[in-house]
Amino acid sequence: MTEPVFLFDVDGVLIDSGAAHRRVWAAWADARGLDPGSVWGATQGRRRVDTLRLVAPHLDPAEEHALLNRLMAAEEHTVRAYDGAGAVLRGLAAGAWAVVTSSRGEATRRRLAASGLPVPAVRVCAEDVTEGKPSPEGYLTAATRLGADPRHCLVVEDSPAGVAAGRAAGCTVHAVTTTHTAGQLACAHAVFPSLRAAVRAATGHG
């Protein structure tokens, strides 16, 4: 079996940061007089800048980024890698995988390292694209940087927006039910309960 090139989302796939992000966005929404539930729904799979544009177009983005940075800094110690994520990544060939995330570049690098995960050379982050998920731009950019045909890439995602992005890029998409239900991820080519299961289905190991 020829193994595909893997393109991983980060939050919700490699790193369990959902509870921390939910607390951050809830605190931010409360501070700005917005409904936390509606704000949280708007964040799923989106870059922060896109979320702010959607839920608070009347607020100054620079001020909101500063507040969100402060809130997230207080939560970083609660963020952990999913069980088995390190073993899965270290079992893949170097240069045969990348991460594509709606988070910012430095935060992504720092969070991967702090969680004990390898930091790949190819990381496509929020500031590297003009359009966030569900646009395919991030996944197409990662495939190009790895010198891979998108049709030979396997995306692992946890959100409907991410699944849509991977499919629009022409990749095979395996979804994991860490943050959404199988029904919500039904547009993926296949749905799995864990990262390890999603990778094993494509490689026969992991």
HELIX and SHEET records of a PDB file:
HELIX    1   1 GLY A   18  ALA A   31  1                                  14    
HELIX    2   2 PRO A   36  THR A   43  1                                   8    
HELIX    3   3 ARG A   48  VAL A   55  1                                   8    
HELIX    4   4 PRO A   61  ALA A   73  1                                  13    
HELIX    5   5 GLU A   76  THR A   78  5                                   3    
HELIX    6   6 ALA A   85  ARG A   90  1                                   6    
HELIX    7   7 GLY A  105  ALA A  114  1                                  10    
HELIX    8   8 ALA A  126  ASP A  128  5                                   3    
HELIX    9   9 GLU A  137  LEU A  146  1                                  10    
HELIX   10  10 PRO A  150  HIS A  152  5                                   3    
HELIX   11  11 PRO A  160  ALA A  168  1                                   9    
HELIX   12  12 LEU A  195  THR A  203  1                                   9    
SHEET    1   A 6 ARG A 123  VAL A 124  0                                        
SHEET    2   A 6 TRP A  97  VAL A 100  1                                        
SHEET    3   A 6 VAL A   5  PHE A   8  1                                        
SHEET    4   A 6 CYS A 153  GLU A 157  1                                        
SHEET    5   A 6 THR A 172  VAL A 176  1                                        
SHEET    6   A 6 ALA A 190  PHE A 192  1                                        
SHEET    1   B 2 ILE A  15  ASP A  16  0                                        
SHEET    2   B 2 ARG A  80  ALA A  81 -1                                        
END                                                                             
